[in-house]
């Protein structure tokens, strides 16, 4: 299914939660289905059925997957996360409740306009950053999957003179557990908006960045749309 879904049936728990976590780790570590299937000694078709939840995932296979991906078993099979497990993140049921310098409704409109391209098929995820509603937007926008982060022109311009900033900004996510926590909480709360604060090195300076974000489910994976709303030099 290629359409954006608001919820993931069934509720993310038990085997379905485990499979989502498995996929996030696999893609985040940029391991293909073929590579992982070969590493654990099964056919690619069998692995595809396992990852889609169409075949039973035996414990022996799960342990092999954990070993191949270098992921602790508890990271895949642990309990569902709650809001208390995510510090420095504040969730909002309605975007009108968010108090920031920018107009949150403009951010929402930018996200919805970008998502429309995925819904109607005019752009795929790999080239969505080219859509004018995203790339030419004066807001500092980005969207990220477990494997990649794409930035629009305004966000790239704000990061100069860094030579590492490109039209397609690729990074390997290392904090997979944080992504999983956000994903599970957001779907429990029916995709709320949330403010997240992180610290970064930018052009030789330590900065604290606040972003306004919203998770969506795209082809079975969390897709996070965000906008930088504040920067502070530490």
C-alpha positions as CSV (number, residue, x, y, z in Angstrom):
1,X,0.0,0.0,0.0
2,X,1.5,3.3,-1.1
3,X,-1.0,5.7,0.5
4,X,-0.5,7.6,3.7
5,X,-2.3,5.9,6.6
6,X,-3.4,7.6,9.8
7,X,-3.2,4.5,11.8
8,X,-1.5,1.1,11.5
9,X,-3.9,-1.8,11.8
10,X,-3.7,-3.8,14.0
11,X,-2.6,-1.8,17.0
12,X,1.2,-1.7,17.2
13,X,1.8,-4.4,19.8
14,X,3.3,-7.9,20.1
15,X,4.4,-9.2,16.7
16,X,3.4,-6.2,14.7
17,X,5.3,-3.9,17.0
18,X,8.4,-6.2,16.8
19,X,8.2,-6.2,13.0
20,X,8.1,-2.4,12.8
21,X,11.1,-2.1,15.1
22,X,12.9,-4.7,13.0
23,X,12.3,-2.7,9.8
24,X,13.4,0.5,11.4
25,X,16.7,-1.0,12.5
26,X,17.3,-2.8,9.2
27,X,16.7,0.4,7.1
28,X,18.4,2.6,9.6
29,X,21.5,0.5,9.3
30,X,21.1,0.5,5.5
31,X,20.9,-3.3,5.3
32,X,18.9,-4.7,2.4
33,X,16.5,-7.6,2.7
34,X,18.8,-9.7,0.5
35,X,21.8,-9.0,2.8
36,X,19.9,-9.9,6.0
37,X,18.3,-13.0,4.5
38,X,21.7,-14.2,3.4
39,X,23.3,-13.4,6.8
40,X,20.7,-15.5,8.7
41,X,20.5,-18.3,6.1
42,X,17.1,-18.1,4.6
43,X,15.7,-17.2,1.2
44,X,14.8,-13.6,0.3
45,X,11.2,-14.6,-0.2
46,X,11.0,-16.2,3.2
47,X,12.5,-13.1,4.8
48,X,10.1,-10.8,3.0
49,X,7.1,-12.8,4.3
50,X,8.5,-12.7,7.8
51,X,9.0,-8.9,7.7
52,X,5.5,-8.4,6.3
53,X,4.0,-10.6,9.1
54,X,2.8,-13.2,6.6
55,X,4.8,-16.0,8.1
56,X,5.6,-16.9,11.8
57,X,8.8,-15.5,13.2
58,X,10.4,-18.2,15.2
59,X,12.6,-17.4,18.1
60,X,15.7,-19.0,16.5
61,X,15.3,-16.7,13.5
62,X,14.7,-13.7,15.6
63,X,17.9,-14.3,17.6
64,X,19.8,-14.6,14.3
65,X,18.4,-11.3,13.1
66,X,19.4,-9.6,16.3
67,X,22.9,-11.0,15.9
68,X,23.2,-10.0,12.3
69,X,22.0,-6.4,12.9
70,X,24.0,-6.2,16.2
71,X,20.7,-5.3,18.0
72,X,20.0,-6.4,21.6
73,X,17.0,-8.7,21.7
74,X,15.3,-6.4,24.2
75,X,15.3,-3.6,21.7
76,X,13.1,-5.5,19.4
77,X,10.9,-7.5,21.8
78,X,10.7,-5.0,24.7
79,X,7.5,-3.4,26.0
80,X,5.7,-0.6,24.2
81,X,7.0,2.9,25.0
82,X,5.0,5.7,26.6
83,X,5.3,9.5,26.8
84,X,7.3,9.2,30.0
85,X,10.0,7.4,28.1
86,X,10.7,10.4,25.8
87,X,12.4,13.4,27.6
88,X,12.5,16.8,26.0
89,X,9.5,16.1,23.7
90,X,6.2,17.8,24.2
91,X,3.0,16.5,22.5
92,X,0.0,18.6,21.4
93,X,-3.4,17.3,20.4
94,X,-4.1,20.4,18.3
95,X,-1.7,22.5,16.4
96,X,-3.5,25.6,17.7
97,X,-2.2,24.9,21.1
98,X,1.4,25.3,20.1
99,X,3.1,28.6,21.0
100,X,6.1,29.4,18.7
101,X,7.3,32.4,16.8
102,X,6.3,31.0,13.4
103,X,2.6,30.4,12.5
104,X,2.0,26.7,13.2
105,X,-0.8,26.7,10.7
106,X,1.6,27.6,7.9
107,X,3.8,24.7,8.9
108,X,0.8,22.4,8.9
109,X,-0.2,23.6,5.4
110,X,3.4,23.0,4.1
111,X,3.3,19.4,5.5
112,X,-0.1,18.7,4.1
113,X,0.8,20.1,0.7
114,X,3.9,17.9,0.7
115,X,2.1,14.8,1.7
116,X,-0.4,15.4,-1.1
117,X,2.3,14.6,-3.6
118,X,2.8,11.2,-2.0
119,X,-0.9,10.5,-1.9
120,X,-1.6,11.3,-5.6
121,X,1.7,9.7,-6.8
122,X,3.1,12.8,-8.5
123,X,6.3,12.4,-6.4
124,X,7.9,9.4,-4.7
125,X,9.7,9.6,-1.4
126,X,13.1,9.6,-3.1
127,X,12.3,12.8,-5.1
128,X,9.7,14.4,-2.8
129,X,12.3,17.1,-1.8
130,X,12.0,18.5,-5.3
131,X,8.3,19.4,-4.9
132,X,8.1,23.2,-4.9
133,X,5.7,23.3,-1.9
134,X,8.5,21.7,0.1
135,X,11.8,22.8,-1.5
136,X,10.8,26.4,-2.2
137,X,9.1,27.0,1.1
138,X,10.5,29.9,3.2
139,X,10.1,27.7,6.3
140,X,13.1,25.5,7.3
141,X,11.5,22.2,6.5
142,X,12.8,18.6,6.5
143,X,11.4,15.1,6.5
144,X,13.1,11.9,7.5
145,X,12.7,8.1,7.2
146,X,14.8,5.6,9.2
147,X,17.4,5.8,6.5
148,X,17.5,9.3,5.2
149,X,16.8,13.0,6.0
150,X,15.9,15.5,3.3
151,X,16.2,19.2,3.8
152,X,14.6,22.0,1.8
153,X,16.4,25.1,0.4
154,X,15.7,27.3,3.4
155,X,17.1,24.8,5.9
156,X,20.2,24.2,3.7
157,X,20.8,27.9,3.4
158,X,20.6,28.4,7.2
159,X,23.4,25.8,7.6
160,X,26.0,27.4,5.4
161,X,28.9,27.6,5.1
162,X,28.9,23.8,5.9
163,X,30.0,22.0,2.7
164,X,28.3,18.8,3.9
165,X,24.8,20.2,3.3
166,X,23.4,18.9,0.1
167,X,20.1,18.8,-1.8
168,X,19.7,15.3,-0.6
169,X,21.2,15.1,2.9
170,X,21.8,11.4,3.8
171,X,22.6,10.3,7.3
172,X,22.6,7.0,9.1
173,X,20.5,7.3,12.2
174,X,22.2,6.0,15.3
175,X,19.5,6.6,17.9
176,X,17.0,4.0,16.6
177,X,15.4,3.5,19.9
178,X,14.4,7.2,20.0
179,X,12.8,6.9,16.6
180,X,10.9,3.8,17.8
181,X,9.8,5.5,21.0
182,X,8.4,8.5,19.1
183,X,6.7,6.2,16.5
184,X,4.9,4.1,19.1
185,X,3.8,7.1,21.2
186,X,2.6,9.1,18.2
187,X,0.4,6.2,17.0
188,X,-1.0,5.7,20.5
189,X,-1.9,9.4,20.5
190,X,-3.2,9.4,16.9
191,X,-0.4,11.3,15.3
192,X,-0.1,14.4,17.6
193,X,2.2,17.3,16.8
194,X,5.2,17.5,19.0
195,X,8.1,19.8,19.9
196,X,11.5,18.2,20.2
197,X,14.8,19.8,21.4
198,X,18.2,18.4,20.3
199,X,21.8,19.6,20.5
200,X,24.1,19.8,17.5
201,X,27.5,21.0,16.3
202,X,27.0,23.5,13.5
203,X,29.8,25.4,11.9
204,X,32.0,24.9,15.0
205,X,29.4,26.0,17.5
206,X,27.3,24.1,19.9
207,X,23.6,24.9,19.3
208,X,20.2,23.7,20.6
209,X,17.6,23.2,18.0
210,X,13.8,23.1,18.6
211,X,11.7,21.5,15.9
212,X,8.0,21.1,15.4
213,X,7.2,17.6,14.1
214,X,4.5,15.2,13.0
215,X,4.8,11.5,12.2
216,X,2.9,9.8,9.4
217,X,3.0,6.2,8.3
218,X,4.2,5.6,4.7
219,X,4.4,2.1,3.3
220,X,4.6,0.7,6.8
221,X,7.3,3.0,8.0
222,X,7.4,6.1,10.1
223,X,7.9,9.3,8.1
224,X,8.6,12.4,10.2
225,X,7.9,15.8,8.9
226,X,9.5,18.7,10.8
227,X,10.3,22.4,10.8
228,X,13.1,24.2,12.6
229,X,11.4,26.7,14.8
230,X,14.2,27.9,17.1
231,X,18.0,27.9,17.4
232,X,20.1,28.8,20.4
233,X,23.9,29.0,20.7
234,X,25.0,27.3,23.9
